[in-house]
Amino acid sequence: MSTNKEDLKNKIIYRASYRGTKEMDILMTNFVKSLIDEIDENYMKALDSFVNMDDEKLVSIKKKESSISYNDQRMLDIVIRFQNF
């Protein structure tokens, strides 16, 4: 694995682990770890954007209350996986 990909992977895991609330830390860490080893670097960039969303937005997405459409297929896949996680 390239150094850049490994650095991005570590950054994503760290951000998922330290969100501010214990519940969201657990949810996001488990979600990220469930898919991070199987995705490519471009997909990781979309996942990085996803984990950097604020908690209220992520809860809205998880509850399927968010009506935002995603033009990026990778982001849409992440949202669907998160909703079904």
C-alpha positions as a Markdown table, in Angstrom:
| # | Residue | x | y | z |
|---|---|---|---|---|
| 1 | Met | 0.0 | 0.0 | 0.0 |
| 2 | Ser | 1.4 | 3.4 | -0.9 |
| 3 | Thr | 2.3 | 5.8 | 1.9 |
| 4 | Asn | -0.3 | 8.4 | 0.8 |
| 5 | Lys | -3.0 | 5.7 | 0.9 |
| 6 | Glu | -1.9 | 4.5 | 4.3 |
| 7 | Asp | -1.8 | 8.1 | 5.6 |
| 8 | Leu | -5.3 | 8.8 | 4.3 |
| 9 | Lys | -6.5 | 5.5 | 5.9 |
| 10 | Asn | -5.0 | 6.5 | 9.3 |
| 11 | Lys | -6.5 | 10.0 | 9.0 |
| 12 | Ile | -10.0 | 8.6 | 8.3 |
| 13 | Ile | -9.8 | 6.1 | 11.1 |
| 14 | Tyr | -8.7 | 8.7 | 13.5 |
| 15 | Arg | -11.5 | 11.1 | 12.5 |
| 16 | Ala | -14.1 | 8.4 | 12.8 |
| 17 | Ser | -12.8 | 7.5 | 16.3 |
| 18 | Tyr | -12.8 | 11.0 | 17.8 |
| 19 | Arg | -16.0 | 12.7 | 16.9 |
| 20 | Gly | -17.1 | 14.2 | 20.2 |
| 21 | Thr | -19.7 | 11.8 | 21.4 |
| 22 | Lys | -19.0 | 8.2 | 22.5 |
| 23 | Glu | -22.0 | 6.8 | 20.6 |
| 24 | Met | -20.9 | 8.4 | 17.3 |
| 25 | Asp | -17.3 | 7.4 | 17.9 |
| 26 | Ile | -18.3 | 3.8 | 18.2 |
| 27 | Leu | -20.7 | 3.9 | 15.2 |
| 28 | Met | -18.3 | 5.7 | 12.8 |
| 29 | Thr | -15.3 | 3.6 | 13.9 |
| 30 | Asn | -17.1 | 0.3 | 13.3 |
| 31 | Phe | -18.5 | 1.5 | 10.0 |
| 32 | Val | -15.2 | 2.8 | 8.7 |
| 33 | Lys | -13.3 | -0.3 | 9.8 |
| 34 | Ser | -15.9 | -2.5 | 8.1 |
| 35 | Leu | -15.0 | -1.2 | 4.7 |
| 36 | Ile | -11.7 | 0.7 | 4.7 |
| 37 | Asp | -9.5 | -2.3 | 3.8 |
| 38 | Glu | -11.5 | -3.1 | 0.7 |
| 39 | Ile | -11.6 | 0.3 | -1.0 |
| 40 | Asp | -9.3 | 2.1 | -3.3 |
| 41 | Glu | -7.7 | 5.5 | -2.8 |
| 42 | Asn | -10.4 | 7.4 | -4.7 |
| 43 | Tyr | -13.1 | 5.8 | -2.7 |
| 44 | Met | -11.1 | 6.7 | 0.5 |
| 45 | Lys | -11.2 | 10.3 | -0.5 |
| 46 | Ala | -15.0 | 10.1 | -0.6 |
| 47 | Leu | -15.0 | 8.3 | 2.7 |
| 48 | Asp | -12.8 | 11.1 | 4.1 |
| 49 | Ser | -15.4 | 13.7 | 3.1 |
| 50 | Phe | -18.1 | 11.6 | 4.6 |
| 51 | Val | -16.4 | 11.2 | 8.0 |
| 52 | Asn | -15.8 | 14.9 | 8.2 |
| 53 | Met | -19.5 | 15.7 | 8.0 |
| 54 | Asp | -21.0 | 17.1 | 11.2 |
| 55 | Asp | -22.7 | 14.6 | 13.5 |
| 56 | Glu | -26.2 | 16.1 | 12.9 |
| 57 | Lys | -25.9 | 15.5 | 9.2 |
| 58 | Leu | -24.6 | 11.9 | 9.7 |
| 59 | Val | -27.5 | 11.1 | 12.1 |
| 60 | Ser | -29.9 | 12.5 | 9.5 |
| 61 | Ile | -28.3 | 10.3 | 6.8 |
| 62 | Lys | -28.4 | 7.3 | 9.1 |
| 63 | Lys | -32.1 | 7.8 | 9.8 |
| 64 | Lys | -32.7 | 8.2 | 6.1 |
| 65 | Glu | -34.1 | 11.7 | 6.7 |
| 66 | Ser | -31.6 | 13.5 | 4.5 |
| 67 | Ser | -32.9 | 14.4 | 1.1 |
| 68 | Ile | -29.6 | 15.4 | -0.4 |
| 69 | Ser | -28.7 | 13.8 | -3.7 |
| 70 | Tyr | -25.1 | 12.8 | -4.3 |
| 71 | Asn | -23.6 | 13.2 | -7.8 |
| 72 | Asp | -20.6 | 11.1 | -6.8 |
| 73 | Gln | -21.4 | 7.4 | -7.1 |
| 74 | Arg | -18.8 | 6.6 | -4.5 |
| 75 | Met | -20.4 | 8.9 | -2.0 |
| 76 | Leu | -23.8 | 7.5 | -2.8 |
| 77 | Asp | -22.5 | 4.0 | -2.1 |
| 78 | Ile | -21.0 | 5.1 | 1.2 |
| 79 | Val | -24.3 | 6.7 | 2.2 |
| 80 | Ile | -26.3 | 3.6 | 1.3 |
| 81 | Arg | -23.8 | 1.3 | 3.2 |
| 82 | Phe | -24.0 | 3.6 | 6.2 |
| 83 | Gln | -27.8 | 3.6 | 6.2 |
| 84 | Asn | -27.8 | -0.2 | 6.1 |
| 85 | Phe | -25.0 | -0.6 | 8.6 |
